[in-house]
Amino acid sequence: MQVKVLGAAKEVGRSAFQVNCDGTGFLLDYGVELGDEPAYPMEVNPHDINAAIITHAHLDHSGNIPLLFTGGSTDVYATPPTFDLSRLLIEDMIKIEKSHLRFDMSDVTKMIMHSKEIGYREKVIRGNASFELRESGHVLGGASVLVESEDKRLFYTADINPKGSRMLREADLDFGEIDLIITESTYSQTDQMPRDEAEEKFIEFAYEVLDRKGFLFVPAFSVERSQEIACVLKNANFKHKVIMDGMAVKVNEIMLRYPDYLRDPKVFADSVHQAIWIKGEKERKGALSEPSVVISPAGMLVGGSAVFYLQQLALDKKNGIALVSYQGQGTPGRKLLDAGRVSIRGKEMRAEAEVRQFEFSGHADRTALFELIGKIRGSPKVLTVHGDNESCTRFAAEIHEKFGLEAHAPNAGEIITI
């Protein structure tokens, strides 16, 4: 079994791994990294791929899949909610990034025509190899992948949250002996605040802001984070008005169609239905009539309806802004966090609203990643990916030191054989 690293090497973004099982080819994710211009993983020939597998809908894992259909085709496998959410995010990306992308809406249509929906633990056999998806606890329908060929077994974590969340069940880590693990390293060098403590501090901040008759603006990722914040507010019996806007509303509708993928479907439905769903510009303009919590993408303030709320709320010191999503370098969210500056109608200004950051990550932190590695049976090789350079390289060294395993932070283009 050979693995070629096509992306996510010492960086977060454009995840892609080509697995060759002595003639049978699998593609594990094929993502894109959005910035000033989209960054892509290394290209792959669709004719070398017997099956492409999307672990979850986030664009850094799914966003480049349509490229497989510009000059060829292959079968694409994922859970049903992953297909629905991926399509929503990819089509939105095409609208925003049209001139920068290597594919268009017709390629998305071909992708959907070649889609094969599978559930967790449903084994798919191709040639001399097989794969199956395992619940990852990261986003709705999200999965890790177990690949088997003859006597070799590979486990790809993708993005994983072993403990799950208020919305999602724990990750499924019951998979026997492994020969190679490809593990994310996003937070391998940091431990996050315990979730109950983060929730408590977030709720305290929400009441502080609303008690002074302000608005609490929560820019959040449309898939999972927006809904998780709604669940946190519902769990705390939050007494004030909650608004959800932008693509988060479309995501709510998709998630409600898949109760079997939720930890508690009733709690989830009650949580998102407690909020007022804003579905257009007219409703948006009237939404800020009384103090409330406003949950809206984009999580890093790079676009979406969040830009409207930022412009309306950032210059009043009564208001608060709760950053609950990862803030990438060079994004408006990072500028707000680090420098307290916002761009209002093209003019850079100082934000007067109180800004605080809260840790609500859907990724395993340092402790959880070490626990995950420690539970794996066998003596697998370990590839540390999907983290910045330091997170990947130091994590690999620490795994070798702690467990005696052969661990390595690969470069793009590297081929690993087991």
Secondary structure, DSSP 8 states (H G I E B T S, - for coil): -EEEEEE-SSSSS--EEEEEETTEEEEEEE--B-SSS-B------GGG-SEEE---SSHHHHTTGGGGGSS----EEE-HHHHHHHHHHHHHHHHHHGGG-S--HHHHHHHHHTEEE--TT--EEETTEEEEEEE-SSSTT-EEEEEEETTEEEEE--S--TT--SSS--------B-SEEEEE-TBTT-----HHHHHHHHHHHHHHHHHTT--EEEE--TTTHHHHHHHHHHHTT--SEEEE-THHHHHHHHHHT-GGGSS-HHHHHHHHHTSEE--SHHHHHHHTTS-EEEEES-TTSSSTTHHHHHHHHTT-TT-EEEE-S---TTSHHHHHHHH-EEEETTEEEE--SEEEE----SS-BHHHHHHHHHH-BS--EEEEESS-HHHHHHHHHHHHHHH---EE---TT-EEE-
